[in-house]
Amino acid sequence: MYKKKKVLIVDDDVIICDYLEKELKRNYLTTFVAYTGEKALQLIKGNSFDIVLLDVGLPDINGLDVLTTIKEATPKCEVIIITGSGTMEIAVQALRKGAIDYIEKPFKSSDIVVSIGRALEKLIENEEENQQNTLLIIDDEPELAKLLQSFFQGEKYEVFAATDGEEGLNIIKNNKIDLMVTDVNLGKLTGIEVLKQAKSFCSDIEAIMVTGHSSADLAIAAIRAGASDYIAKPINLEELTFSVNKTIERINLRKMRLFRSRELEISKGIISKMNEELERRFLERTRELDKTQSQLFQTSKLATLGEMSAGLAHEINQPLGGIALVAETFKKLHQKGILTSEDLELGIKDIQSSVKRMEKIIHHIRTFARQEALKFIEVNLHETIELALTLLGEQLRLHEIEVKKNFAPNLPVVKGEPYQIEQVWINFLSNAKDSLDSKAGSNCGFKKIIEISTLHDPVSKQVIVSFKDNGIGVSKEIQKKILDPFFTTKEVGKATGLGLSISYGIIESHRGKIEVASEEGQWFEVKVQFPLSDKES
């Protein structure tokens, strides 16, 4: 015998509890009700429930906390969450905590049927029981109705019997009936009328019509009303059993399809939520990485300015020296009384020229050092190289380094952030300077050279920039690691190992490519490939 399952309804809404209680009793289930989380926990301590319908928004305790307690106390109990918030996040949390399903308010009776059906299916699987389908026999011949009831009980069905349409409808209203076998002629209500009314409040009920009058019109009317089959009297039990079994198979198949569809729907919802969460984390992590990269880039720029301070001081001291010389000349000429208008005009022009030169240098330093939002624009790469040489040129000159420029004529522009690209060139030049100084220390008369070349490759639609020096170079093993963060061949405390890795990140963000090549002890070359801007392409 199929054991009646015990269901606990936990919801602070009395109307919802009454509705659920009525619906569950129709499904041949024993019901209990709790209007608070505290009451639910008390009932759980004293009873062994098979299913719990649990509202999330309880007045005293969060429904998800009650769910956790239920699953800890009775792991085999199946919990169906009821939520009025309509958010997938709560549903996913509930499923992760062990709920089998969730129902969103407002819900329909079909939602309850599917969720309860899935829970019962799982319980029956775990208990290795066979779920009984329910039949209703309606016939105005009491002896025949009783005979059919007894026969199908022997076939392992849960069977109800009625001798008229009103009694049959009352049974359907109070019990979950899968299939009714009804006589067409029942007196006040015909079997077809009973079926129509039953379908109005129980759409999934199936029916087999039985009649003593063989009529094609009657058969068609029964099928149109929703009957699955039509059998004439006298009843052939073998024929009726075959029809009942086939109809029940179809009912169970439909239920299984509904349950699997619901499982797929739940899985889809969970996957969707997980994808949203992954996307959120990805965006969050990307923002963190962007922020870190921006900070590293800014740190690298400030470190570069510190290294260039001597050269920059010289660049500013030159025009300042010119201004001081003009002022001294004015003073002497004025003391002698021979300062002419022409002398003043020429001197003022020299001062203005020197001031403009300093303004240009200071403005570029301030702009280069400023941390602000990146602006990708069309960039002339030759200009960014010249600006890098403006900042480092004096330092290279003081280190007796010759810079050779092999610039391609009419080099197309690329899309990029000019100050980031300039930072890349400064990193390359600084590394080349250190390499050349290292080699010169052991080579008397060694001539230090940096070659900067540009090239437009129309086939690959790329602009290529190359920095090559005749310094100490690196081994093939080091070439594999040289773009890694914090990798450096210099002594501890002499470098951070971030210059080339930051440059690599910058070029990557420009959809470009960076490559290194070297022959140890002879030369080192770093090459950057930029895709052309859309306009140039």
Helices and strands as residue ranges (DSSP letters): E 5-10, H 14-26, E 29-34, H 37-46, E 51-55, H 63-73, E 78-83, H 88-96, E 101-104, H 109-127, E 134-138, H 142-154, E 158-162, H 165-174, E 179-183, H 191-201, E 206-211, H 216-225, E 229-232, H 237-307, H 309-336, H 341-369, E 377-379, H 381-398, E 401-406, E 414-416, H 418-440, E 448-457, E 462-469, H 476-481, H 499-509, E 513-519, E 523-531
